Amino acid sequence: MGSPRLSETTPARAGLGESRVSFAASDAFAFVGGAVAWVDVQVVGHLYVGEVFLLACSLGLPLLYTHLKTPRERRVLGWFFALGAVYLFGLVAADLYRQTPFTDYARGWARALVYLGDFAGLLVLGYRRPLRLIRFVAGTAVSQLALSAFGLWPADWKFGYAYPVTIGILLLLDAQRRLLAFVMLVALGLAHLLLDYRMFGGLCLLTAVAVYAKGSGINPRARLRAVAITASAVAGFLYLYVSGAGLLNRGYDLLMRREGSNVERLAGFIVASQSIRESPVIGHGSWARSDEALENWASLQAELGSPRTVAELEQGALFSPEGSVIRAHSMILQAWVEAGVAGLIFFVFSLGATALMLYRIAIASAPLRHYGLVVFFGLWNVWALVMSPFAGVSRLYTAISFALLLIFSRAPAPKAVSI
C-alpha cells in the first residue's frame, strides 16, 4: 500500500515544485524588468526599457480582464481605459485642428499610449501575485540608484537618491509593527525636509500618520496616544519647515529657493487657466507652445517675488528641453490645456479613483505588510495629479501608483507578502 501512495503523491509534489520554480522565475523576471526601468531609449521622446517590458506584458490585458473577480474591478478598469482612449482621441483631434508639428504630436500620442500600456502591463504583472509587483517596484529603486551612482542620472538628493532610499525603506518596513514604522517614516520625512525635498518629506509624514492610525481601532486610550504622537511629529516637521533648517543650504538661501518654487507653481496655474479659457473644449494640442504664455509665465513670477528677472526666467525656459511649452505644473491642468475637456475628464476620473481606492485600503480590516508603500504611492498620485507636470518619470510613477492601489484595494485583500 505504501508504494502506490508514494507514486500518487510524487507527481503532486513535483507539480508543486515546478510551480514554486515558476513563481521564483517570474518574480526574478519582474525584478529585472524594474532594474532596467530607467534605462533611457531615445525614440521620438524619452522611452525607458522598463516601459518596453511593461508594454509586452500589457498584451495579456484582454485575458486578465475576463478573469477579474468582481464587477467593481471590471467597472474601474473599463472606465479607466475607455476614458484613457477618449483622452488619446482628444489629443489627436486637437493636434489635427491645431496642425501640431509632427515632433510634438508624436511625443504627445506616444506619452498617452505608453502610459496606458504601463498601467496595463503592471496589472498583468501583479494582479494574481502582488509580490511580483512589489519586486518590480524594488527593481525601479535599484535602477535609479545604479544610474545615479554611474553618473547616468542626476546625483543630487531630490532627483537622484531620494526615490531609491524611500522605496527601499518602505519595502523593508512592516506596517503591522506600527510604532517602528511610524518612527522610521517620520525620521525619513524629516531627513527629506532637511535635504530640501519638501514633497517627499510631507508624503512620508502623512504615510507615517496613516500607518500608525491604522491599528488604533476604537480604544479611546489608543486613539488619544495616536493623536498625541501624531501632533508631536507634525509640530516638529512644521518647525523645521518654517525655520528654514537645512543640511545643504543656509536658512535664507533655502527659504528663497522654496519661495521661487512656490511662485513658479502658482504662475503655472495662472497661465494654464488663461490658456484653458482660450480653448476649454478642444485644447491647444500636444506639447502646446506659446511665446505669449511663456512671457506671461515669466512676468507673473517676477511680480510674485521671484529672485530672478523676467529675462533670466525666459532665457532659462527657452534653453531647457521644454522650450516655450505652456507650463501648467499640474497633470489635470496640462491635460486640459492639451486635449481639452477630454483630457480633463480622464484625469479628474483618475483623481477620484485614486481617492476612492485609498479610502478602501484605509478602512480594510487588517493592515498589510506593505500598507505604507501603497499609501505612499497613493498620496503621491493625489499630489502629482494636482501639482506636478505629466512628463518623464511621472508617467511610470503614476502607473505604479494606480496598479498598487487597485491590486491592494481588492476585496478580499491580497495576502501580505515579503521581499
ABEGO torsion letter per residue (X at the ends): XAAAAAAAAAAAAAAAAAAAAAAAAAAAAAAAAAAAAABBBBBABBBBAAAAAAAAAAAAAAAAAAABABAAAAAAAAAAAAAAAAAAAAAAAAAAAAGBBAAAAAAAAAAAAAAAAAAAAAAAAAAABAAAAAAAAAAAAAAAAAAAAAGABBABAAAAAAAAAAAAAAAABBAABAAAAAAAAAAAAAAAAAAGBAAAAAAAAAAAAAAAAAAAEABAAAAAAAAAAAAAAAAAAAAAAAAGBBAABBAAAAAAAAAAAAAAAAAAAAAAAAAAAABAAAEAEBGBBBAAAAAAAAAAAAAAGBABBAAAAAAAAAABAAEABBBAGBAAAAAAAAAEAAAAAAAAAAAAAAAAAAAAAAABABBBAAAAAAAAAAAAAAAAAAABBBBEAAAAAAAAAAAAAAAAABOBBBBBBBX
